[in-house]
Amino acid sequence: MICLRCDAAWPVETYAAGCPRCASEGHASNLKLVYADRSRGIRLPETLELGEGGTRCVELPTLAQTMKVGRLTAKLEWCNPTGSHKDRMSARLIARALSCNVPLVVAASSGNGGLSIAAYAARAGLPTEIAVTAALAPSYRRAIAAHGARLVEAPDSLGRWEHLAHRVTEGAFAATNYRLPAIGTDPFGIEGYKTLSAELSGSERPDIIVVPSSRGDLLSGLRLGFEEIGGIPPRLIAVEPFPRLARVMAGEDYRLRYEGHTAQVSTAGETVTFQALAALRATGGLAVPVDDTAARQAQAALAACGLHAELSAAAGLTALEAMARDGCLAGRHVTLVLTGSGLRDPGAHDLDPRPHTDERPQAAAPPAMPGFLPPRTETSVQQRDNG
Ligand SMILES: [Zn+2]
């Protein structure tokens, strides 16, 4: 296992604080898995399949034309077994938990992740606790309980992490981040997102991938996957509900907390991770905040094309509109990762009721991005941290 920040190598274990060297210096950095066989192609740890991955990518020609994007596709991650991209990660996390002979799997979740972990843990026969808040939608609550997982209600978002930290001291395997500063999910889980890179490679490889993001597990897995496959990686655009990663990209410390409230529950939270920052830097990417009003308009525009995405995923369309405004994406292929459906999304119950004569999101797009898609630069060790 190698640190994403300092490149130190460590034996394969579970590292609660991420890279031990970075932790001793007051940093918080995730590790990645490396393999003895470095031949080309994706290498993956053991999995516990429920049929995850292999989701369809559909064309959105009318939106592409309206937004002056060369080609626009949407990767339908809600076609995974429990309805979100998280299944790619859960399959590996639960396989890892099994191999570690843990007595319990714990996860903090706002919905998609907890349901996915509960399903895969049920398949493996592992006891599971999902820490949630009162805000969890009843549909998720019922589905998680149906898999036999125990729901633990915390007073707030960070209270969930405290519960996980306590369980980890008792020997539980944490299937989500629970640390402050945040690190991200166990590297074995993030490996699962390399399958998405593989599916988006070949002749269909997009130039840009728009990814809903909070702690950057998906961003980091995509980046690592494309690095393993080789060639020029697509630029990764992180969409977030309020400026967090965007502020870190502008020079603030990734270890700080960035307050904000949002109905985009799948990407809520106050933290940023080094792995998210590193993924954007490595791919010449960008973080784009999209507020809830704009995200709802984008959700309606996508729904008019037959795709009812969760709010945080629909926000990607608004981010794209802002980036494409000056026609600079006319020759580019952009893929939106639609992480989950709007059907069970509590933020989705307020679809913009106004009739749409134009497919584009109509208002509150983020300001145009000066320096959008800057030239790629090699990241030196000295440049690696903010703070
Ligand atoms: Zn390190």
Residues whose N, C-alpha, C, O or C-beta is under 5 A from the ligand:
A	BS01	ZN	C3 R5 C6 D7 A8 C19 R21 C22 S29
